[in-house]
């Protein structure tokens, strides 16, 4: 088994947003500020600036 760190491409933004919902769900157990909205989702913290700014880079941790 190998682990790889891969930069998230702009066209993979929706995949990251979807996966981030699971992360927020797990994190909400330890937080009082994360609440599910009426539409059934956590707030969207994945920002377009993550791809626009040179000092921010989202990554996937991939395991084979």
Beta strands, then each sheet from edge to edge (+ up, - down):
strand 1: 3-7
strand 2: 59-63
sheet 1: 1+ 2-
end
